[in-house]
Amino acid sequence: MELKIEYIAVDDLKPYEKNTRKHEKKDVDNIAKSIEKYGMCDAIGIWKDNIIVEGHGRLLACKQLGIKEVPCVRLDHLTDEQRREYAIAHNATAELSIWDKDFLAEELADLDLT
């Protein structure tokens, strides 16, 4: 399968009404700061009729920044059940991994992440 990025107007994207991930204002603010500093480096995953599978926080941050169009990747190959499973798995992956504290300390020593 080949993933293709397409740019879609933020107003045409539809948040999934049962999204299990919550985004507080501080979370959206941090995502917005990241987008301002590095650009939009992660496409929003969408499914049939432009329903967001993953990327709700990025969409909120883009709206906050006044961005009108965002990169999206279609996940239409997923069944409805797979789409729901993937949305949860995608968000849980980072929470389940651990940091290598030695490498992290080395990386943070000379970086400015503010």
DRENVEX-136679 format. One line per 8 residues: number of its first residue (from 1); their letters; for each residue x, y, z of C-alpha. Coordinates in steps of 0.25 Angstrom, whole numbers, padded with zeros to 4 digits. Each point is the difference from the previous one (the first is absolute). Layout:
BEGIN
NUM = a = X:Y:Z ~ ...
***
This chain:
BEGIN
1 = melkieyi = 0000:0000:0000 ~ 0005:0014:-0004 ~ -0003:0011:0010 ~ -0003:0014:-0007 ~ -0001:0013:0006 ~ -0011:0010:-0004 ~ -0003:0013:0005 ~ -0014:0003:0005
9 = avddlkpy = -0007:0012:0006 ~ -0001:-0001:0015 ~ -0015:0004:-0001 ~ -0002:-0013:-0008 ~ 0006:-0009:0010 ~ -0010:-0007:0010 ~ 0005:-0003:0014 ~ -0005:-0014:0004
17 = ekntrkhe = -0011:0001:0010 ~ 0005:-0011:0009 ~ 0015:0004:0000 ~ 0006:-0006:0012 ~ 0011:0010:0002 ~ -0002:0013:0007 ~ 0007:0013:-0003 ~ 0001:0011:0010
25 = kkdvdnia = 0004:0014:-0003 ~ 0014:-0002:0004 ~ 0001:-0012:-0008 ~ -0005:0007:-0013 ~ 0009:0012:0004 ~ 0012:-0009:0000 ~ -0003:-0007:-0013 ~ -0002:0014:-0006
33 = ksiekygm = 0014:0005:0005 ~ 0006:-0013:-0006 ~ -0007:0003:-0014 ~ 0005:0014:0001 ~ 0014:-0004:0002 ~ 0001:-0012:-0008 ~ -0011:0001:-0010 ~ -0011:-0011:-0002
41 = cdaigiwk = 0008:-0012:-0001 ~ -0011:-0010:0003 ~ -0012:-0002:-0009 ~ -0013:-0002:0006 ~ -0006:-0014:-0002 ~ -0014:0000:-0006 ~ -0010:-0010:-0004 ~ -0013:0000:-0009
49 = dniivegh = -0007:0014:-0001 ~ 0012:0007:0006 ~ -0002:-0006:0014 ~ 0013:0002:0009 ~ 0006:-0013:0004 ~ 0012:0006:0007 ~ 0004:0014:0001 ~ -0011:0007:0007
57 = grllackq = 0010:0008:0008 ~ 0008:0004:-0012 ~ -0013:0005:-0006 ~ -0004:0008:0012 ~ 0014:0006:0000 ~ 0000:0004:-0015 ~ -0014:0007:0002 ~ 0006:0007:0012
65 = lgikevpc = 0012:0005:-0010 ~ -0010:0004:-0011 ~ 0005:-0011:-0009 ~ -0010:-0002:-0011 ~ 0005:-0013:-0006 ~ 0007:-0012:0006 ~ 0007:-0013:-0005 ~ -0008:-0012:0001
73 = vrldhltd = 0002:-0015:-0003 ~ -0012:-0008:-0004 ~ -0003:-0013:0008 ~ -0011:-0005:-0008 ~ 0006:-0014:-0001 ~ -0004:-0002:0015 ~ -0013:-0006:0003 ~ -0009:0007:0011
81 = eqrreyai = 0005:-0009:0011 ~ 0015:0001:-0005 ~ -0002:0016:0000 ~ -0005:0000:0014 ~ 0011:-0010:0005 ~ 0011:0008:-0007 ~ -0004:0013:0006 ~ 0001:-0005:0014
89 = ahnatael = 0013:-0008:-0004 ~ 0006:0012:-0006 ~ -0002:0009:0012 ~ 0004:-0011:0010 ~ 0014:-0003:-0007 ~ 0008:0012:0006 ~ -0006:-0002:0013 ~ 0005:-0015:0001
97 = siwdkdfl = 0014:0003:-0004 ~ 0011:0004:0009 ~ 0011:0010:-0001 ~ 0015:-0003:-0001 ~ 0004:0010:0011 ~ 0014:0000:-0003 ~ -0002:0003:-0015 ~ -0011:0010:0004
105 = aeeladld = 0009:0007:0010 ~ 0011:0001:-0011 ~ -0010:0006:-0010 ~ -0006:0010:0009 ~ 0013:0005:0005 ~ 0002:0009:-0012 ~ -0014:0002:-0006 ~ -0010:0011:0003
113 = lt = -0014:-0006:0000 ~ -0007:0012:0005
***
